[in-house]
Amino acid sequence: MNFWQVLMTMIWFFFFVMWVWIVIMVFVDNFRRNDHSGWAKAGWTVLILFLPLLGVLIYLIARPKMTEQDQELMAQADAAQRAASGDSSADDLQKLADLHDSGKLTDEEYAEAKAKIIS
């Protein structure tokens, strides 16, 4: 084997490993989602098992960019980060009030941000 054959073998192996990883991650995402029924999960699984390339491509195209579950997880992570950093809602409200008093926020922006912090 010369250098180019070894290189091509390594490239094909890399693509094979990446393909297996993508299929595994699609299965994980499919079964982790709580907005799918059991039948939808079964349908995606059958499609991916019998037509892997087409099934994975359709799943990746059809999947919404942000599901409600993703938004909930992001909100939980944001709350945990805020708690770990020591910032409280009172501190955030004080900063917001200072920005409003200095004229950097309009009344509408202040009301929106305040509602977001309180909720």
N, C-alpha and C positions, 0 to 999 in steps of 0.2 A: 504494500500500500504506500502510495506517495502522500505527500503533504496535503494535496487538494482533496484526495479521497477521505483522509482523516478529518479534514475540516468540514467537508460536506456531511459526513457521518455525524459529527458533533452538532452541526446546524439542524439536521433532521431530528436528532435526539432531543435537542432543545425545543423544537416545535412540537414534538410528540408530548413531552412533559408539560408544556404550556397548554396544549389541548386537553390533556387529562385534568389539569388543574382547573381550567375553565369549566369543564363538565362537572367536576366535583363542586365548584362554587355555585353553579346554577342549581344543582340539586339541593345544596345547603340553603340557598336563598329561597327556593321553592318551598321547602318544608318548614322554614323558619317564619314565613309570612303568615300572619293571622287573618289577612283579608281574603284568603283563598279557602274554599270549602275542601272537604276531603276528596270530592270528585274532581275538582280542578287540579289538586295536587297529583292525583292519580293520572289524570289526563296528560299533564305536563311530563310526568315521569315516563309514561308509555311512549309519548312522542319523542322524548330525548333518547330513550333506549333503542327505539326502532329506526329513527331517522336522526342520528346524533347531530350532524352538521346543521341540517335544516331546523331541527327542534331547538337547538341552542340559539341559533340566529333569531328565530321567531321570538323566543322567550326574551332575549336581550332587547329586541326592538319593542316588543309589546309591554314590557315591564315599565310601570311609571317611574319617573326619576325620583320622586319622593312620595312614599306611602305614608299613611297616618302613623303606622308603627315606627317608621324612620323619624318622623317629627317628634313623636313621644320620646324616643331614645335620645334625640338631640336635646330636647328640653330637660330630660333627666341628667344628661351629662353636663349641660350648662348650669343647672342648679347645683350639682355636685362640685363643679369647678368654682362656682361662686362661694359655696360654703367652705371649700378648702382654702380659698384665698382670703377669707375673713371679711369680705364685703357682705353687708346685709342690705336688705331692702331699704332700711332707713338711710343708710349711707347713699344708696343710689338715688333715693328721693331728694336728699339734701343736695347732691350734685346737680340733679335736674332742676331743683328750685333755684340754685345759684345761676345756672345757665339761663333760666327763664327771666330771673331778675336782671341779669346783665343785658338782656335783649337779644341773645343769640338764638332763642327759641320763640316761636310764635305761640299764641295761646292754644291753637289747634295741635301743634306739634307737642307742646307740653302735656296737653290732655291725653293724647295718644300714648306718649311714652309713659306717663304716670299710670294709665290703665294697664299697660303691658307689665310694668314692674309690680303692680299690686296683684295682678292675676297669677 
